[in-house]
Amino acid sequence: MKTKLVLVVLAVVLSGTAGCSNKAVYQNLQLNKKQECRRLPVTEYDDCMRGMEQSYEEYERQRKQATKPQPARNGG
């Protein structure tokens, strides 16, 4: 009975996340990372939080640039 309940809850969660946009996923990952940063010692907190200022739009621009196919080079 307990296993069945777990499977039902898991199915609901997975079906709910299937409709998430990339932006929502990015924002949730950022939120999780911020929560992890809060658990660190004060001396490590600032370093951990440095990457949190990047907007989704900036992330997406950098991601597209990094995954853009590069022209083939003739090595000769």
WOPEHU-V69091 format. One record per residue. N is the residue number from 1. RES is the residue in one letter. PHI is phi in degrees with one decimal (NA if undefined). PSI is psi in whole degrees, -180 to 180 (999 if undefined). D_CENTER is the distance of its C-alpha to the mean C-alpha in Angstrom with 1 decimal. Layout:
N|RES|PHI|PSI|D_CENTER + N|RES|PHI|PSI|D_CENTER
This chain:
1|M|NA|-45|33.8 + 2|K|-65.4|-39|30.9 + 3|T|-63.3|-40|29.1 + 4|K|-63.4|-41|29.6 + 5|L|-63.3|-43|28.0 + 6|V|-61.0|-43|24.9 + 7|L|-64.2|-39|24.7 + 8|V|-65.2|-46|25.2 + 9|V|-62.0|-43|22.5 + 10|L|-61.7|-42|20.0 + 11|A|-62.9|-41|21.2 + 12|V|-64.7|-45|20.7 + 13|V|-62.6|-46|17.2 + 14|L|-65.6|-39|16.2 + 15|S|-68.9|-33|18.3 + 16|G|-70.5|-35|16.7 + 17|T|-81.2|-17|13.1 + 18|A|-63.6|-29|14.6 + 19|G|-89.7|1|15.3 + 20|C|-67.7|142|12.0 + 21|S|-80.3|164|11.4 + 22|N|-59.1|-37|8.6 + 23|K|-64.3|-43|8.9 + 24|A|-64.0|-41|8.8 + 25|V|-62.2|-46|5.7 + 26|Y|-59.4|-46|4.1 + 27|Q|-63.7|-39|6.9 + 28|N|-67.5|-39|6.5 + 29|L|-64.2|-40|3.8 + 30|Q|-62.6|-43|6.2 + 31|L|-61.8|-44|8.9 + 32|N|-61.9|-41|8.6 + 33|K|-66.3|-39|8.8 + 34|K|-60.9|-41|11.6 + 35|Q|-64.5|-39|13.3 + 36|E|-65.8|-39|13.3 + 37|C|-61.3|-37|14.8 + 38|R|-64.7|-22|17.4 + 39|R|-83.5|-12|18.6 + 40|L|-79.4|161|19.5 + 41|P|-61.4|153|23.0 + 42|V|-53.3|-36|23.8 + 43|T|-66.6|-22|24.4 + 44|E|-103.7|-11|20.8 + 45|Y|-60.3|-49|19.1 + 46|D|-60.3|-44|19.5 + 47|D|-61.4|-41|18.2 + 48|C|-64.9|-38|15.0 + 49|M|-81.9|-9|14.6 + 50|R|-55.8|-39|15.5 + 51|G|-81.8|2|12.1 + 52|M|-79.4|-13|11.4 + 53|E|-79.1|-17|13.8 + 54|Q|-67.9|125|12.0 + 55|S|-74.8|164|11.9 + 56|Y|-61.6|-40|9.9 + 57|E|-61.9|-41|13.2 + 58|E|-67.2|-42|13.6 + 59|Y|-58.9|-46|10.3 + 60|E|-64.4|-40|11.4 + 61|R|-62.4|-45|14.9 + 62|Q|-66.3|-38|14.1 + 63|R|-64.5|-44|12.2 + 64|K|-65.4|-39|15.3 + 65|Q|-63.3|-42|17.6 + 66|A|-71.0|-29|16.4 + 67|T|-98.2|2|16.7 + 68|K|-68.1|132|19.9 + 69|P|-60.0|136|22.8 + 70|Q|-91.3|143|25.1 + 71|P|-62.7|144|28.9 + 72|A|-68.7|141|30.8 + 73|R|-103.4|141|33.0 + 74|N|-88.7|110|36.6 + 75|G|-77.4|-11|37.1 + 76|G|72.1|999|40.8
